Amino acid sequence: MPEPAVPPTPPVPLTSLLAREDLALRQIAGPRDAGVTIHWAHTSEMADPYPYLLGGELLLTAGVHIPQAAGPDESLRGHDGSLGDHDASLTDSDEGLGDSDEGLGDYFDAYVSRIVEAGGAALGFGVAPVHDTVPRALVEACEAHGLPLLEVPPQTTFSGVARAVWQLMAQARLAELRRVTEAQQSLAAAAARPDPVPAVLRQLAQRVGGRAVLYGPDGARIAEAGREQPEEAMAPLAELAAVVTHRSTTTATDTAAGVHLAAYALGAGQGFALGVAAPQRDPADHTIASVAAVLLTLLTGEHQSGTGAARSSALVRLLLGATPEEVAPLVGAGRAVVVHARPEAQSADAMAASALGAALGSPLVDLADGTVRVLVAADREVDAHPGWTLGVSAPAAPADWPAADAQAARALARARATRTPLIRHGARPALTDLFPPQEAAAHARALLAPLNPVLIETLRTWLSLHGSWDRTAVALSVHRNTVRQRIARCATLLNTDLDDADVRMELWFALRQV
C-alpha cells in the first residue's frame, strides 16, 4: 500500500466522525480500531476509483457503478426485511445471493481491493437514492479486506459528511497549535530555571509522553528525563544520535520495539545531540522537540564556550547606557554587515533562525515579526541560501550598525519585491557625497516635512522599484491600490509631479538622507 499523500493538517479519527449524531453514520463492516484516521473525504462513482485516490480518504459512493445484478435480494437485509446488526446479518441462516453471487462477489472484491491498494481509509455507502440497503457482498468484501464500511442514511448528504470531516480537522488543527504554543512557553520557562538543561528535558518528556536524553560528544548520556523506555529502543536511539552528530543530516527518525525515535543535532558544533523516544509521533511532537533542541543548543553552547556570559555582559552594559562600539568586543564583533532574511515558503521560527545564523557563521541572531536579523563579520562572504530571501547591508562599524540595519531592511524589501534571492546595499560613491552632510540632511528634512513616516517609506520603496505598483505592494505587504493612494497623497502634499524624472531624482536624493 502506498504512503498516503496526506494534507498538512491533523487527521480525524474515524470514531470522532461516527460520534457525530447529526450524521447518524453506522459502521457495519471492517475493523473498529480507534487508530483508523481520515485525512479527507472524496465522492466517486467510478468502478475503479484507484487512479483518483491519494490515500487516507473516506470514499463516499451511492453505488451507481454497481452492476444491475445487485437487486433487492442481494442487499444486506435481515429476515424481517430491515437492515440488521452487522454480526447477525452474516449468519448461515440468511438467504444466499442468488444465481449472480459469484460475479457480484468478484466485482465487490475487486472494487474494495483497489480502494485498499490506493490507501483508502474507509468506505461510506449511501443507501439512497439508488440502493435501499447496503449490498451484502460489499459488506463481505470490506470485512475480508479489513476496510471500514459506513452506512450513510438517506437524510445525510455526502457534502454534509465532507463538511463534518473538515470541521473536525479544523478543531484538531486548533488543538495542535494550542498544544505547541503551551509547550513552547513551558520550555522557555524551563530554560530560565537554575537547572535549565534537566528542566528542559523534563518538560519535553512530559509534552511528548516519552523519554528525552541529552547525549554528549562521546555518546554518553549527560542528562535524561521522562518515562523509562525498553532498552531495545534506547540502544537504537543512541545510534541515531551518533548519526546526526557525525553526518551532514541534522535530524533522523526510526522505530524500534514499537517506540518512535527521533534525534536532533544541536547546532553549537560541540557534538551534542537530543534524543526522544515516545510511543507516538505526530507533527506537533516534532515541532515541540525542535524548540527544545534550539534551547539546548543555546544552553550547551554557552556552557562550552563561555560566550553566553559574554553576551549577557554585553546586554547588561547596553541596558546601562554603553554604546555598541564599547560592547562589540565582548561578543567578538567589530566591523560587520547586517543581514535581514525571510523564508520563502513559511514563517520563520527559532529553529530556522538558528540554522540560518549557523550557516552564515554567526551566533548573533534575532527573530522578530517574521524577519531574521544576523550580524555577520565583514570579512565573511554572505551568499544566497536556498529557501531564503536575503538583504545585506554595506559593511559598518559598530557605531553605524543602526544605519546598516535600515540598509538591510530596504535591501530585503527590494529582494522580495523582485523575487531575487539576495540583494546587497550599494556602497559605491554617490552625488550625495559631494554635499556637506548637515546641509543635505537639512534640505531633505525641509523637502519631506509634509510626509509622515508611512508615506516616506512608501515613496522610498516606490522610487527604488522604478514606480512599480505591484512590486511596491509586495515589498510593503499591502494592496496595490493602497500604494496608489499613498503615492497620490505624497504628490498632493509635496505639490509636485511625481512623473517628472527631475522631481524623482531630487526626492531620491532627499530620501537617502533620512
N, C-alpha and C positions, 0 to 999 in steps of 0.2 A: 504494500500500500504506500503511495507517495506521501511525503510530508505535506500537510495542507498549507497553502499559501494564505495564512490567516492574517486578518487586519490587525493594525497596532492598537487594538482595544481588548480589554479582558473578555474572555469567553463567558457564555451564560450557561450555568448548569441546567441540564435538561429537567431536573427536579424542580427548579425555580419556575420554568415555563409551565410545567404540569400543575404547579401550585396556584396558577392564576385562575381564580374562579370565573372571571369574565370570559375566559376562553373555553372552559369546560373540556379541555383535551383529556384523552384517556389512553394510556399505554396498554396495548393488547398483545404485544409480542416483543421479543428481544430482551437483552439484559436490562435489569433495573439498577444498574451500577450508578452510584452517586457521582462517579468520576466522568460520566458522559457529559460532554460540553458542546455547545452550539456556538459557532462563530458568525453565522449569518443565516438568513432564510432565503430560499430560492424556489420559485414555482416553475415547473416544466411538465409538459405533457408528451415529451419525446419518449419513444420506446427504448432508446438507448441514451440516457442523459449524461453518460461519461464525458463526452467532449466538452460539456458545458459546465462542469463542476470543477471547483478549485480545491475542494476538501474542507471538511468541517461544517458543511451545510445541514440545515434541516430542509430536506427536499419535500415540497408540497405538490400533490397531484390529486386530481379528481378522477383519475382512471380513464380519461378519454382515449388513451393509447391502448387500452386492454382489448384483445380480440373479442369478437362477438360471442365466442363460446362461453364467456363468463356470464351466464344468465343467473336468474334469482336462485336456482337450485344449487349453484356453486358458491353462493355467498356464505359468510360466516353467520349462521343462524342457529339458535337453539331449537329444541323440539316444539316450543310454543310459538316459533316464528320470530322471536325477538333476538337481539344481539346478546348472547350470554357472556359470562365471565370467560377470560382467556383460557384458563386451565380447563374449565368444564367444556369449552367449545371444541376441544380437540380430542375428546374421548372416543373409544372404539364404537360406542353406541350411536354416534352421529351418522347422518346419511353420507354416502360417498359423493364424489364429484361428477359421476355420470360417465358417458362414453368418451367425453373430451378431457378426462382427468389428466392423462399423461401429457397431452400437448399443452394444456393450460399450466400444469405444474412446471413443465420445462420453460415456458415463457416467463413465468414469475421468478423461477430460479435464475435464469439468465439476467433478468431485469435487476433483481436485488444484488446479484453478484457484481454487476457493473457499478452499482452505486457504492458498494463496499470497496471495490477496487479503486474507485476515484477518491476515496477518503470521506465519503458522506457520513455524517454523524447520526442522522436519524431520518425516518421517512414519515410524513404526515399524509393521511389519506382522507380526503373529503367525501362524506357519504351523500352528498347532494351536489349537483342535480343528476349526475349520470348514474350513480350506483346508490341503492338504498342501504347497503351494508358493505363491509369490507370483505372482499373475496377471501375464502378460506385458504386457497392455495397461496395467496400473498402472505397471509399470516404464517403459514408453514415455512415459506421461503425465508422470511425475516427471522424466524426462530432458528432455522438451520444455519443461517449466515451470521447470526449474532447482531442483527441490525435492529435497533429500537423502532417499533412501529406505533404511531399515534393515530387514534381515530379523531378526526376533526368533525364536530357535529354540524348540522345544517346551518345553525344560527351564527356560526363563527366563520368569518371570511378569511381568506388567505392573507389579504392585506392587513387584517387585524392581528394575525399571528406574527407577521413580519414586523409590524409596529411594536408589538409586545417585546420581540427579541431586541430591537434597537433601544427600547426604553430600559430594558434590563441591562443592556450593555452600557448605556449612559450612566445608570446608577452604579454599576460596577467600576466604571472609569472614575467617577467622582470619589468613590470609596478608596480606590487605589491612590489617587492623588492626595487625598486626606491622609492616608497612611504614610505615604512618602514624606509629606510635609511634617507630620508629627515626628517621624523618625529623624529627619534632618535636624529638627530643633533639639531633640533629646541627645543626639550625637554631638552637636555643637556644645551643649551644656556639659556633657561628659568630658569633652576635650578641655574644658576650663577648670576641671577639678584638680586638686593637688596630685592625684594619681591618674593622669589623663589616659595613658595607654591602656591599663586594665579597665578603666571606666568605659572607654570607647568600645573595647571588646565585649564587655558585659552588655552594653546597650545593643550592639549589633547582634549578638547571640540571642538576646531576648526578642528583638524585632523579627528575626528570621526563624525563630523557633529551633535553633540548632546550636552548633559549636563554632566559635571563632578563634583562630590561632594566629599569632604573630611569629613568623619564622625569621631567624637571624641569617646573616650571610653564610654561615656554615651549615644551615639547615636545621639548627636546634630550635626547639620551641622556647621562645623567650617569655611569652605570656599567652594565656588562653582562658576562655570563659564559656559558660553555657552547658547545655545538656551533653552528657557523655555519649559518644557515638562508637559503634563497633570498631575494633581495631582493623577489621577487613576494609573499613572505609578510611580510617585515619592514615594508614600507610600509603595508599594511593594519593591522599591529599598532600602528604609531604613530597611525594614525587611530582605532583602537579605544581607545587610551589617552586621546586627546583627548576622546572621547565620555564616558568615565566621569569626567573631571575637570571637564567643563563642563555636565553634566546631572545630574538627581537620582539616576540609577542608579549603584550603586557597583561593579557588575561587568558585563562584557559578553564575549560569545564570538563567534567566527566561524571560518571555514575558508578558507584561500587557498593555492593551489598544493599542495594535499594536506597542508597543515600546519594543525594545530589551534591556534587563537589564543585567548588569554584576557587580559583587562585588569582590574586592580583599582585602584580609587581608594584612596589612602592617607588614613587618617582624620584626619591632623593639620590639615587645612584649608589646606594650603600649595600645593595644586595638583600634588602629586607623584602618580605612578601607576606601578604594576608591570605589566609586560607579559611574557607567557610564550608561547613558540612551541615546540610539540613535535609529534612525528609521531603521537602518540596521546594520548587524553584519557579518563580514567575518574574516578569519584567520588573515589578516593584522591588522584589528581593535584590535583583541586580543593581537597581538604582541606589538602594539603601547601602549595599555593600560598597558601591563605588564612592559614595560620600564618605564612608568610614575609611576607605583606602586613601582618599585625599587628606583627611585629618591625620591619619597615621603617618603619611608621607611627611607632613609638616612636623609632626612630633618627633619622629625618628631622625629627620634631617637636622632638627635643632639639637638633639642630644648628641649627634655625631660630630657636627662641625662647629657648634657654638655660635652659628650665625643668628640663631633665634634670639640670643641675648643681645647681640649687636643691633638687630633690627628693633628690639624692644627699647634699647637705649636711644636709638635714633628717633623713634616715635616720641618718647618722653621729651627729648630735647626740643623737637619741633613744637610739641604742645606747650612747652615752657618758653617759646619765643626764639629759638635758634633758627638760623637761616638754612636753606637747603645746602648751600656750599659748605656750611660748618658741619653738617651731619653726613654728607655724602661719603666721606672716607670710612665711616662706621659700617656702611653696607657695601663697601667695595665699589662704589660708583664714582665716576669722575665725569669726563665729557661723554655724553650719551645721546642716543636717539630715542624718541618716544614712538611706540608702535600702538596704533589703535586697530583692533580686529573684530570682525563679526563672522560667525559661521554662516555658510550659505544656506543650509537646509533647515536647521532648527536653532532654538535659542541656546546660548552658551550656558554651561553650568560650571561648577567649581572644578570638576574633573577635567573638562575640556580646557578650561583656562590654565590649569596647572600643566597640562600636557603641552599646550602651546608655549608657555614660558620655558619649559624644559627644552623644547625643540629650538627655541631662539637662543638658548643658553643663558637664561636669566631667571633668578628666583624672585625678582621684583615684579610681581603680577597683581593686578587689581581687576576685579569684575564688578561692574555696576551698570544697571539699566541695559543689560544685554550686550554691552561692549567690553571687551578685554583690553586693558592697557598694560603694556610691558615696557619697562625701562631697560634698554639694551646698550651695552658698552659700544661706543662709537667705532671701535676697531673691529667689531663683529659684523659680518655681512648679513643683512636681512633679506632672505629670499621668499618667494611666494610659497605658500603651503596649501596642498590640496584640501578643498573643503572650506577654506577661509578666504575672506576679503580683507586686505591689509592696507592701512595708510601709514606712511613713515615720515617722520619729521626730519628736518635737517639736523646735523649734529649740534649739540648745545652744551654749554657749561651749566652746572647746577643752578646758577642764578637765573638762567634763561629757560629752565625746564617748563615753567608755565606757558611761555610763548610757544615752545616746541610742542606742548600738549595741544594747543589750539591748531598748530600746523597739521599735526597728525589727524586731528578730528576732521579738518577740512579735506585732507587727502583721502581719508576713508569715505567721506560722503561722496566725493568725486568718483572714487573707485566703484562704489556701489551703484551710482547712477550710470556709469559707463560699462558696468559689468566687467571690470578689469580686476584681475586677482590682486595686483599690488600697484600702488601709486606712491611715488616719493614727492615730498615737497621740494619745489625747485629752489636751489640755493645759489644760482648764478647772480652776478651783479645786475641791478636794475636801475632805471632812471631815478627812482626814489632815493638812491644813494647819493645823488648829486645835490640834494637839498638838505639843509640843516634839519635834523630830526625834530627839533622843537617847533620850527616854523611849519614843517609838513604836518605834524600832529595837530597844530592849532588850526590850520586850513581844513583838515579832514573833519575836525570836531564841528567847525562852523558850517561846513557844507552839509554834513549829515545830521545836524541838530534836530531837524523836524521828524526824524525817523526814530521809532522805538527799537529795542534790541531785536525783536522778532522780524521786523521789516528789514533791518540792516542785514541780518543773517540770510534772509530770503533773497535780497538783492545781491549779496555777495555770491551765493550759490548759483543764482540765475546767470549772472555775468560770467562766472567761472565755467559754466556749461554752455556758453555761447547762446544764451537766450532760449534754451530748450525747455519747454513747459514740462514735458514728460520726464526728462531726466532730473529736473529740479524737484518735481513731485516725489520721485523715488528717493532722491538724496535726503529730502526733508521728511519723508514718510507722511505726506499729506496728499490730498486730491489735487489734480492739475488745475481745477477751477479755483481752488484756494490760492495756488501760485499766481494765477492770472489776476485775481482780486488784489493780492498783496502788491504785485508789481504795478498795477494800475494806481493803487493808493500811494506808492512811492513816487510815481510820476506826478501825481496831483500835489503831494506835499512838497516836493522839490521844485515844482513848477517848471518842468523840463521835459524834453522829448527823449525818451529812452531808446528810440530807434536811431538816434544820431550817434555815429561812431565816436565823435569827439567827446560827447557827453559821457558815453560809456567809459572812454579812456580816463576822463577826469574822475569819474566816480570810482573806478577801479583803483586809481592812484590813492584816493581818499580811504577806500576800504582797506587797503594794505596797511594803513597807519593806525587802525582801531582794532 
